């Protein structure tokens, strides 16, 4: 069964949710999300810089494989 995932500019998600839908190659090369170590991800941001997030931290999609951290609480449902 195929999963539908709406990834548009401004979409708020977590790396864990992305990992459930997309394979690692697509995550790394097209979405700019790299799995680092246990539940830790390196996420590409504007200007070619990166930041580290945990798998349950919310991030906001800016388009073209770039992200920013979501302000506020993290999602602990997973």
Phi, psi and omega in degrees: 000126180281141178262140177259133182223121182267098181251096180239167179300130182093355179293137178254127181209183176237156176302325178298319178295319177297320181298329179289333186258319187250150176281165186298323181294315178295319178301314185288309190272335182252328182254350177072028179242116183247126175287126185258284177226182184318111177057032178230137183229148172255125186243132180281140179237178180299146180083010177078005178273171181223161172217159182259138176225157171278163184297336181259004178279137181282138176231156183246130180281126180259353183099157177053039176071028181237145187224165168219159179287141175281133177283141178111201186286162176263161178268121181249024183281336185274000000 
